[in-house]
Structure formats: C-alpha cells, structure tokens
Amino acid sequence: MHGDVGLLSPVSASPLVAALTGDGAVLGAILAVEAAWAAVLENAGLAPAGSAAVVAAAAQVDRYDAAGIAVRAQGGANPVIPLLADLRAQVKALDTDDVGAVKAVHTSLTSQDVLDTALMLLARNALPALLGDLKRTTAALAALAEQHSGTLCVGRSLTQHSLPFTFGLKAAQWFHGVAAAARRLEALELPVQTGGAAGTLAAGTALTDGSAVTPFDLADRLAAALGLAATPGPWHTNRLAVTALGDALAAVTDALGKIAGDVLFLSRPEVAELAEPRAAGRGVSSAMPQKQNPVLSVLVRSAALQAPALAAQLHLAAANFNDERPDGAWHTEWPALRQLLRLALGAAGQLTELAEGLQLFPAAMRRNLDLSGPLLLSEGVSAAVAPLLAADSAGLTGKQQLQAIVEQTLQAPAAGQAATYRRLLRAAVPAEQLPDTRLEELLDPAGYLGQAAEISRRILAAYPDYARGPAARADAGPSLNPDLNGASRG
C-alpha cells in the first residue's frame, strides 16, 4: 500500500515539498533534536564521553519504519514515544565500545519538548526554500511593475469599471502583498522547547545539580545547535510560536491567492488581458481539446482557500491548551501546521512560474478600458467642470447637472455613448469656459491616473531586497517549482 503522495492535493504534490514536510522529514527532525540534545549533554559533561557520536549514528532516518511508528504512536498519543524505544535500541546496538550512550537519549526531556522543537526545526528547514521562491516571484513582479508603469488598463470596483489604471500598479500591488508576507515570514522566531514533564524543568534541574551549567544553559545550547531561537522559558501552553508561524504561512497564501484570483479573471476569453505561461501537457481538459486551463492559478487559489481554516485550527488549539500540558489540543496542531507548510511551499512554487512567465496583452487591456468610454473619466470631469456650472433653473448644482449628463448618456446605445457624453458636456459648458483641448485632456484616461506611478515606485522602494533580480540573489535557495530547478514534478 502506498503512502500519502498528494494525489488529492496537487498543489503540494512535489518531490521537494515531500522532502521538506513529509513523514521522513518529520522523523528526521525528531531524530535531529535527540541527536543535538545528546551532543549538548556530552559537551556539558552530563552524558558519557563518546555518547553523542553513537546517538548521531543511530539517528539516521533510514533506520526507522515511519509507518510502524505511526501505528504504535496510538499507544502514547504521539510518535516520539515509539520512536524513542527504537532509537534506544539502535543506540545500544551501535554502542560497541559500551560507553553508555543510551544515557544521553532524551534525558530530562518530555515528548512535547521534542515534538515542539522538531516542528519548529521542520519549519526552519522549509523556510529558506519557501522564501527563495517568494523572492523570485517578487523580483518578477517588480520587473512587471517597472516595465508596465504606463500600460493602461481599467480599474474595477465591485465587479464594475471604476477608473483608469495601469498594469504596472496592479503588479506593484501584487508585489506589495507578497513582499510584506515574506518579510513577516523572515522575521519569525522559531523557539526551542525543553520544559520537561510539566514545564518546570524539574528533571533538568536534577540533571544539572552540581554542574557549572543550568537547564537554561542547556536549552540555549540546543537552540544554537539546531539554528532555533532561544527562549526565556518553556512554552508548553503558550502557543504564540505556533500561531505566529501559521498566520505567517496563511498570509503568504493570501497574497498568492490574490494574484491567482486576478489572473483567473483576467485570463477569461472575454477579458483576455493575461495568460499563463504555456507548457507541454499543462492546462489540458479531459473532454475539451480546445481548452487551455489556467491551472497554475487554479492550484494556487486552492491553497489560498484551504489555509485560513488551518490557521484558525491552530488558534482554536491555542485557546484550548488546558492545564500545564493539554489533552488533544496539542495533537490537532501537528497536521494543521504541516499542511500549512505544504500549501505555502506548493503555492509559492506554482506562483513563481506564473509570475516569471506571465503573458500580457496590452491591446486587450486598452480595448476593455475603452468599453466604458469617456464615462470612465466622469469623476475627474466632475471635479474640473462642476465649479464652472452655476445652478440651473431647477436649482441643480454643477455636480448634479453633470450627474444628469451621465445618466442621459447611459440611456444612449453603448456604441454612441462616447459621442453623446461629449455633446452633452459641450452643450452644458461653453468653449470659452472649457476649450476643446481641455475637454479632450479631461477625457484622456492617461491623464487621470493620480499617483499610480509614484505609488508603484514607493512600494518597490520599501522592499529593495525583494525587488532585485534573481541574479542578485543567487543564494536565495532552490525554487520549489521543479521546472525551474531542472527536476520533474512527481
């Protein structure tokens, strides 16, 4: 029987995602914590000399049966307990010099210490790859924002045409969302956990009695060894570290989902302003050969729709961490947190390819912009022209008169609305007050873009590390999109 390979979760069905978050990765993180702890104890003189090397040799993932451990975990309600039994057996078998290495395994820790720390380590191991893809995405979006700062399109509000817009500003706003979410992710502190059975460090205190080190020193050394953050004390029932990580991952999928949603709409045939990059076999339909489905955006959106509920699950668990160690709430964190990591990793890989290969059709953007004709400029026209109009015989103000002109124009056939609007404006305001050249300026969408270019510039300037091209960040880490790494998606 096969394990979970992501058959029903294609957004995260990637060899790299599996390597970073699969059961093997979780098992490896738990073993890494135990091996690092043994080294900390030996270095502090609290475990037999030579024990750390034996534990490290025993802490190899391929020595363990993840499926068997998962079944046996039901006996103690977590996977650390059966894994420890197997680890101790491996250590004893490998301890050929009889140094007593088994004494260094898990001493003064509890299963929650190990699993909490392992999940923080799992996240720490996955974040460089995730951030690498996010930074490739932001670089691509920054380039689009700069290249298309003057490419006109229509802004939409509540599904309707609102004002002239630029694709450059749209790309800059996409960039803003992803860069802000990535910065939040980078700022996370992922802490170590070493509280002992009830979070009092009682066993650690007994272990270090008469030693030059304290339980807090050991915790700090473990954090340093694993690349995690030191913490002032155990956090068995204070789950901010978990919810903060979950929220940051959900923020990433939110930002990516926004882009995917826009691309899905703008790539509809009747809109046709954008198209996803093509690739052999991608976007095909099982029944309709003519279709080219925007599957990258579909997959990213699927992740964005799942992530909020998973983040909410983490908060629900955090609010129900009763006593000094909880009954059930802790257990619900594990799958939710791991699935958030998977979704964020998978969606980031898909969005990287989408952003770097996005196809733009400026002519279609202008065509859609022109659908509303000069009525799209009615806000700017009203601001400029209303002061020129005195109250009419019915007592209507200049603004009310211009609103009446808009309503009359809307009653005309769509093909004739542009001419109707011009004619009614000219009839309302004589040329000496509003020369033809000024009227045409007011009806030119390129002249009513507000601070679009400056907004884009300010956004990109606020995140310089995210706007730089990929060549400037060769060390950003591998892309989670296998097509960009020369690997194939499994």
NORFENGI-V16597 format. One record per residue. N is the residue number from 1. RES is the residue in one letter. PHI is phi in whole degrees, -180 to 180 (999 if undefined). Layout:
BEGIN
n->{N:N}
res->{RES:RES}
phi->{PHI:PHI}
END
This chain:
BEGIN
n->{1:2:3:4:5:6:7:8:9:10:11:12:13:14:15:16:17:18:19:20:21:22:23:24:25:26:27:28:29:30:31:32:33:34:35:36:37:38:39:40:41:42:43:44:45:46:47:48:49:50:51:52:53:54:55:56:57:58:59:60:61:62:63:64:65:66:67:68:69:70:71:72:73:74:75:76:77:78:79:80:81:82:83:84:85:86:87:88:89:90:91:92:93:94:95:96:97:98:99:100:101:102:103:104:105:106:107:108:109:110:111:112:113:114:115:116:117:118:119:120:121:122:123:124:125:126:127:128:129:130:131:132:133:134:135:136:137:138:139:140:141:142:143:144:145:146:147:148:149:150:151:152:153:154:155:156:157:158:159:160:161:162:163:164:165:166:167:168:169:170:171:172:173:174:175:176:177:178:179:180:181:182:183:184:185:186:187:188:189:190:191:192:193:194:195:196:197:198:199:200:201:202:203:204:205:206:207:208:209:210:211:212:213:214:215:216:217:218:219:220:221:222:223:224:225:226:227:228:229:230:231:232:233:234:235:236:237:238:239:240:241:242:243:244:245:246:247:248:249:250:251:252:253:254:255:256:257:258:259:260:261:262:263:264:265:266:267:268:269:270:271:272:273:274:275:276:277:278:279:280:281:282:283:284:285:286:287:288:289:290:291:292:293:294:295:296:297:298:299:300:301:302:303:304:305:306:307:308:309:310:311:312:313:314:315:316:317:318:319:320:321:322:323:324:325:326:327:328:329:330:331:332:333:334:335:336:337:338:339:340:341:342:343:344:345:346:347:348:349:350:351:352:353:354:355:356:357:358:359:360:361:362:363:364:365:366:367:368:369:370:371:372:373:374:375:376:377:378:379:380:381:382:383:384:385:386:387:388:389:390:391:392:393:394:395:396:397:398:399:400:401:402:403:404:405:406:407:408:409:410:411:412:413:414:415:416:417:418:419:420:421:422:423:424:425:426:427:428:429:430:431:432:433:434:435:436:437:438:439:440:441:442:443:444:445:446:447:448:449:450:451:452:453:454:455:456:457:458:459:460:461:462:463:464:465:466:467:468:469:470:471:472:473:474:475:476:477:478:479:480:481:482:483:484:485:486:487:488:489:490}
res->{M:H:G:D:V:G:L:L:S:P:V:S:A:S:P:L:V:A:A:L:T:G:D:G:A:V:L:G:A:I:L:A:V:E:A:A:W:A:A:V:L:E:N:A:G:L:A:P:A:G:S:A:A:V:V:A:A:A:A:Q:V:D:R:Y:D:A:A:G:I:A:V:R:A:Q:G:G:A:N:P:V:I:P:L:L:A:D:L:R:A:Q:V:K:A:L:D:T:D:D:V:G:A:V:K:A:V:H:T:S:L:T:S:Q:D:V:L:D:T:A:L:M:L:L:A:R:N:A:L:P:A:L:L:G:D:L:K:R:T:T:A:A:L:A:A:L:A:E:Q:H:S:G:T:L:C:V:G:R:S:L:T:Q:H:S:L:P:F:T:F:G:L:K:A:A:Q:W:F:H:G:V:A:A:A:A:R:R:L:E:A:L:E:L:P:V:Q:T:G:G:A:A:G:T:L:A:A:G:T:A:L:T:D:G:S:A:V:T:P:F:D:L:A:D:R:L:A:A:A:L:G:L:A:A:T:P:G:P:W:H:T:N:R:L:A:V:T:A:L:G:D:A:L:A:A:V:T:D:A:L:G:K:I:A:G:D:V:L:F:L:S:R:P:E:V:A:E:L:A:E:P:R:A:A:G:R:G:V:S:S:A:M:P:Q:K:Q:N:P:V:L:S:V:L:V:R:S:A:A:L:Q:A:P:A:L:A:A:Q:L:H:L:A:A:A:N:F:N:D:E:R:P:D:G:A:W:H:T:E:W:P:A:L:R:Q:L:L:R:L:A:L:G:A:A:G:Q:L:T:E:L:A:E:G:L:Q:L:F:P:A:A:M:R:R:N:L:D:L:S:G:P:L:L:L:S:E:G:V:S:A:A:V:A:P:L:L:A:A:D:S:A:G:L:T:G:K:Q:Q:L:Q:A:I:V:E:Q:T:L:Q:A:P:A:A:G:Q:A:A:T:Y:R:R:L:L:R:A:A:V:P:A:E:Q:L:P:D:T:R:L:E:E:L:L:D:P:A:G:Y:L:G:Q:A:A:E:I:S:R:R:I:L:A:A:Y:P:D:Y:A:R:G:P:A:A:R:A:D:A:G:P:S:L:N:P:D:L:N:G:A:S:R:G}
phi->{999:-84:-82:-74:-111:84:-57:-103:-136:-62:-63:-114:-82:-134:-56:-70:-62:-62:-64:-89:-133:-70:-59:-63:-69:-65:-60:-63:-68:-62:-64:-64:-64:-63:-67:-65:-65:-61:-67:-62:-65:-65:-64:-89:76:-108:-142:-58:-59:91:-69:-61:-66:-68:-64:-62:-67:-75:-88:-103:-57:-69:-83:-123:-98:-61:-63:-65:-63:-61:-67:-69:-62:-64:-68:-124:71:-159:-77:-66:-63:-67:-63:-63:-62:-69:-63:-63:-65:-65:-62:-63:-68:-88:-81:-68:-89:54:-83:80:-62:-61:-66:-90:-81:68:-59:73:-94:-124:-61:-67:-55:-69:-72:-60:-65:-64:-69:-65:-68:-57:-65:-60:-71:-87:-63:-59:-67:-62:-66:-60:-69:-62:-74:-65:-63:-65:-63:-65:-69:-62:-64:-64:-62:-74:-68:-118:-62:-110:-79:-74:-148:-106:-83:-123:-136:53:76:-111:-62:-117:-142:-61:-142:-126:-67:-59:-70:-60:-64:-65:-70:-60:-55:-58:-62:-70:-65:-66:-67:-67:-62:-63:-64:-65:-82:-63:-108:-108:-90:-80:-134:-146:-82:84:-58:-130:79:-107:61:-64:-67:-66:-67:-64:-64:-93:-59:86:-96:-81:-110:-114:-58:-70:-61:-63:-63:-65:-69:-65:-59:-64:-66:-96:74:-107:-86:-70:-139:-66:-172:-61:-130:-50:-115:-106:-100:-61:-60:-76:-67:-65:-64:-62:-65:-66:-68:-65:-63:-62:-68:-59:-64:-69:-65:-60:-63:-60:-62:-65:-65:-59:-70:-72:-98:-59:-56:-77:-104:57:-88:-136:-150:-71:-64:-89:-152:-58:82:-91:80:-79:-109:-73:-124:-123:-60:-78:-79:-128:-74:-79:-72:-59:-66:-62:-66:-63:-64:-62:-67:-65:-79:-90:-63:-57:-66:-69:-64:-64:-62:-64:-69:-60:-63:-60:-74:-121:-81:-79:58:-94:-149:-90:-111:108:-61:-58:-66:-77:-68:-57:-68:-66:-67:-65:-66:-61:-60:-63:-64:-65:-62:-64:-65:-64:-65:-66:-70:-59:-64:-61:-66:-75:-118:-60:-98:-113:-129:-58:-63:-69:-61:-68:-60:-69:-60:-75:-59:-85:58:-69:-59:-62:-98:-62:-63:-66:-61:-62:-63:-86:-98:-53:-65:-83:-104:-81:-59:-87:-64:-88:83:-76:-71:-58:-64:-68:-65:-68:-63:-65:-64:-61:-65:-65:-62:-66:-80:-78:-57:-55:-65:-106:-67:-61:-66:-63:-63:-61:-64:-69:-65:-64:-69:-82:-129:-66:-62:-68:-90:-138:-59:-57:-63:-69:-62:-67:-61:-67:-99:-96:-60:-68:-92:-130:-109:56:-105:-53:-65:-71:-60:-59:-61:-66:-63:-64:-68:-74:-133:-61:-69:-96:-91:-70:-70:-56:-62:-79:-133:-62:-97:-70:105:-72:-77:-83:-90:-58:-61:-92:-110:81:-102:-112:-77:-78}
END
